Amino acid sequence: MRGFTKFALQVVPTVLVLSLVFLGGRCIAQEVDVPSGRGSGSVVAPTGWAELIAPVQQRIDLKFYGFYIGELKAPSGQFDATFRATKFLSITPSYLYYSVPPNGLNELANHSGGFTRTYEEQQFRIDGTVMFSVHKFEISERNMYVRRFLPTYMYGGKSLPEKEINRYRNRIAVAYPLAVGSHIWKPFASYEGFYDQGSGWTKNRAWTGVTVPIEKYVSFQPSYMWENTNGIKDVRYLMFGLIFKMPSRN
């Protein structure tokens, strides 16, 4: 984490400007990367998460996420601040923290005993998202810049030094509102690619599910996500989330 404050003060203003030309929706606190491995096959990971949306102004929302991947015993937390710059464009700076214990890392990397300490990572991210509708289909494209702060960690009995690298993510998503009784259900699907500095395109992610309102300010979201990452097992997430939205003060 050393250098984060200095980096943020120097880079955040520039990235905010650059992000205005990015195409890029919503970011869920789901990230698990393994520093190295030789994984093959797949692992099924039941996962629970919760999101709290707090509108603070007409064009600004604060979002807080908590996430837990049961199979890997990996918790994460995320904070977003979404600024709706125009009807079609939103800008979201965010911060993410997650950790994976040694047994979770070894499971993903197919390397028994290779990891001996919990792996923790922090990320500063900013994205620009363009959203529009075509015949009720809600389409969005998100481009995200990520600064990853990788800690010192033990692998194969060796201590590997901390470092900072850049990541680029591009996601295309589509949703469609359906009237079910007196509620509007919203099934969705998305595809996302990840590009890591020095490693190229390292990860692919496909995600589908449905958002179901259960109260005026509460929604339930079951979903399925498939994730393929170079060097580790595929992860098949069975996710169940609750979304709480506080009433607007406006």
Secondary structure, DSSP 8 states (H G I E B T S, - for coil): -TTHHHHHHHHHHHHHHHHTT-------S-----SS----SEEEEEEEEEEEEEEEETTEEEEEEEEEETTTTEEEEEEEEEEE-SSSEEEEEEEEEEEE-HHHHHHHHT-TTSB-S-EEEEEEEEEEEEEEEETTEEEEEEEEEEEEEE--EEETTEEE--EEEEEEEEEEEEE--EEETTEEEEEEEEEEEEEETTTEEEEEEEEEEEEEEEETTEEEEEEEEEEEETTS-EEEEEEEEEEEE-----
